[in-house]
Amino acid sequence: MLAEPTMVLVHSPLLTSATWDALRPHLEAAGWRVAVPDLRPLVEAPSFHAAVCAAAAASVAPGAPIVVVGHSRAGPYLPGIANAIGTDRLDVVFLDARLPHPGTSWIGSLPPERAAWLREIAVSGRLPTWDTWFPTSSLGDLLPDPGQRRQVLHGLPELPWKIVSEVLPTPGSPWHSARRIYLQLSAAYQSTAEQAEECGYRVRRVDADHLAMVTQPTMVTDLLLSALRA
C-alpha cells in the first residue's frame, strides 16, 4: 500500500501554527494528509535549524509523495527540511516566503539598515514578539476579524538571538532535485518572487496579503493546488 501523500505546513518562527488553522481543513477536504509541526517548543534547541528539519521530517511517512509549504521566515529552512525528508518525490512551496540563504545567517542575509533595526529592537538577547513590530492599525488591516487576530497573535514567541545569528548549512541533493514553487501573496514580496523566478522557481502571483491563508483560505488553497497540478 502506498504511503499517503502529505502536505507539511511550516509556519514562520515569528508566528505560530495557528497561521495554518484556516487553511488546513480546505486541504484535508481536497484529499491531503496535512502535518503542521509546532516550532515554538524548538526555539531553545542548540540548533534551531536542525530541530526544525527533524520535526518536519518526523511528520511524514517514508516513501510518501510530499509537499512542504513554508510561509514567510520559514522559507530559509525549506532546503534543510527537504534534505531531512530525503525523498525525490518532493515539491517545495514558498508562500510569500524568504528565499534560502545557505552559508549565512538570518541577520547576515538582511540589508544593512534592516539588520541594524533588528539589533536595535532586540531586548536581553531576544527579539520582541512579531506583533510589536508594527502599528496596531497595520495589524488591524492585515487581520480585520478580531477573532482571527486574537487566534493568530496568541502566544507569539520571543525568539533567542541565537536563531537570528545561526548560519544555515548548504543543502544537498534532495533539495536540488525538488520541484520549487513560489507563490507571492503580497506586494512586499514582489522582489523576492522576482529573485525566485530568476533562480528557476515556478512563480505565481495574486493580489492579496501576507496572511491570506488566514483571511482567504479558499483562494490560497486553489492557488496552491493549481500550482502543484501545473
C-alpha positions in Angstrom: 0.0 0.0 0.0 1.4 3.4 -1.0 2.1 5.9 1.8 -0.5 8.7 1.9 0.5 12.0 0.2 1.3 14.5 2.8 1.5 18.3 2.8 3.7 19.7 5.6 2.9 23.3 6.5 5.8 25.1 8.2 4.9 28.4 10.0 7.3 31.3 10.4 9.4 31.1 13.6 8.0 34.5 14.4 4.4 33.2 14.3 2.7 30.0 15.5 1.0 27.0 13.9 -2.3 28.9 14.2 -1.5 30.6 10.9 -2.5 27.3 9.2 -5.7 26.7 11.1 -8.0 28.2 8.5 -6.2 26.6 5.5 -5.8 23.1 6.9 -9.5 21.9 6.6 -9.6 23.0 3.0 -6.5 20.9 2.1 -7.9 17.9 4.0 -11.2 18.3 2.1 -9.1 18.1 -1.1 -7.7 14.8 0.0 -4.4 15.7 1.6 -3.0 14.4 4.8 -1.8 17.6 6.5 1.1 17.9 9.0 1.7 21.1 11.0 4.8 20.9 13.2 4.8 23.4 16.0 8.1 25.2 16.1 7.7 27.1 19.4 9.0 24.3 21.6 12.1 24.2 19.4 13.3 27.7 19.9 15.7 26.9 22.8 17.3 23.9 20.9 21.1 24.1 20.4 20.5 24.3 16.7 17.0 25.6 15.7 17.7 24.7 12.1 18.4 21.1 12.9 15.4 20.8 15.3 13.0 22.3 12.7 14.3 19.9 10.0 14.0 16.9 12.3 10.4 17.8 13.4 9.3 18.3 9.8 10.8 15.0 8.7 9.2 13.1 11.6 5.8 14.3 10.5 5.8 12.4 7.2 5.7 8.7 6.2 8.7 7.2 4.4 8.2 7.0 0.7 5.2 9.2 0.5 4.8 12.0 -2.0 5.5 15.1 0.0 4.8 18.8 -0.5 6.5 21.1 2.0 5.0 24.6 2.3 6.9 27.4 4.1 5.5 30.8 5.0 7.4 34.0 5.5 10.6 33.5 7.6 10.2 29.7 7.3 11.5 29.8 3.7 15.2 29.6 4.6 14.6 26.3 6.4 13.0 24.6 3.5 16.2 23.3 1.9 17.2 21.6 5.1 13.8 20.1 5.6 14.0 18.7 2.0 17.3 17.1 2.9 15.9 15.7 6.2 12.9 14.2 4.4 15.3 12.7 1.8 13.0 11.7 -1.0 12.9 12.6 -4.7 9.1 12.8 -4.6 9.1 16.3 -3.2 7.6 19.6 -4.0 8.7 22.7 -2.1 6.5 25.7 -2.0 7.5 29.2 -0.7 4.3 31.0 0.3 5.1 34.7 0.5 8.4 33.5 2.0 12.0 34.5 2.3 14.4 32.6 0.0 17.2 30.3 1.2 20.4 31.9 2.3 22.8 28.9 2.8 26.2 29.8 4.3 24.9 32.8 6.1 22.6 33.7 9.0 19.2 35.5 9.1 20.9 38.7 10.3 23.6 38.3 7.7 21.1 37.9 4.9 19.5 41.3 5.6 20.3 44.7 4.1 22.5 46.7 6.5 19.7 49.1 7.6 17.3 46.2 8.3 19.9 44.3 10.2 20.7 47.4 12.3 17.0 47.8 13.1 16.7 44.2 14.2 19.6 44.6 16.5 18.1 47.8 17.9 14.8 46.1 18.8 16.3 43.1 20.5 16.0 43.1 24.3 18.2 41.0 26.5 19.2 38.7 23.7 15.7 38.1 22.4 13.5 39.5 19.6 10.2 41.0 20.9 7.1 39.4 19.6 6.2 40.0 16.0 3.0 41.9 16.7 5.0 44.7 18.4 6.9 45.4 15.2 4.0 47.2 13.6 1.4 49.8 14.5 -1.7 48.3 15.8 -3.6 49.8 12.9 -1.5 47.8 10.4 -2.3 44.5 12.2 -6.0 45.5 12.1 -5.8 46.0 8.4 -4.0 42.6 7.9 -6.3 40.7 10.2 -9.6 42.7 10.3 -11.6 39.9 12.0 -11.0 40.3 15.8 -11.4 36.6 16.4 -8.8 35.7 13.8 -6.5 38.4 15.0 -6.6 37.0 18.6 -6.1 33.5 17.4 -3.1 34.3 15.1 -1.4 36.6 17.6 -1.9 34.5 20.7 1.3 33.0 22.2 3.8 34.6 19.8 7.4 33.7 20.8 10.2 35.9 21.7 13.0 34.4 19.7 16.5 34.0 21.1 19.1 35.9 19.2 21.0 32.6 18.5 18.2 31.8 16.0 18.8 35.1 14.2 22.6 34.5 14.1 22.6 30.8 13.3 24.4 30.2 9.9 22.4 27.8 7.8 24.2 24.9 6.0 24.5 24.3 2.3 21.8 21.8 1.3 22.4 18.5 -0.5 20.9 16.5 -3.4 17.2 16.1 -2.2 16.8 19.9 -2.2 18.5 20.3 -5.6 16.2 17.7 -7.2 13.0 19.1 -5.6 10.4 21.0 -7.7 10.3 24.5 -6.4 7.3 26.8 -6.5 7.0 30.4 -5.3 3.5 31.9 -4.5 3.5 35.6 -4.0 0.6 36.8 -1.9 1.6 40.5 -1.1 3.3 43.4 -2.8 6.0 43.3 -0.1 7.4 40.1 -1.6 7.4 41.2 -5.2 11.2 41.5 -5.4 11.6 38.1 -3.7 9.3 36.5 -6.2 11.3 38.1 -9.0 14.5 36.6 -7.5 12.8 33.2 -7.3 11.8 33.4 -10.9 15.4 34.2 -11.9 16.5 31.1 -10.0 14.2 28.9 -11.9 11.3 28.6 -9.5 7.8 28.3 -10.9 6.2 31.6 -9.7 2.5 32.6 -9.4 1.2 35.8 -8.1 -2.1 37.0 -6.5 -3.1 40.4 -5.2 -3.8 39.5 -1.6 -1.9 40.0 1.7 0.8 38.3 3.7 -1.6 36.3 5.9 -4.1 35.4 3.1 -4.0 31.8 4.2 -5.8 33.1 7.3 -8.1 35.6 5.7 -8.7 34.0 2.3 -8.1 30.2 2.8 -10.2 29.1 -0.2 -8.3 31.3 -2.6 -4.9 30.2 -1.2 -6.0 26.5 -1.4 -7.0 27.0 -5.1 -3.7 28.8 -5.8 -1.6 26.2 -4.1 -3.3 23.1 -5.6 -3.4 24.6 -9.1 0.4 25.4 -8.9 1.0 21.8 -7.9 -1.1 20.4 -10.7 0.6 22.6 -13.4 
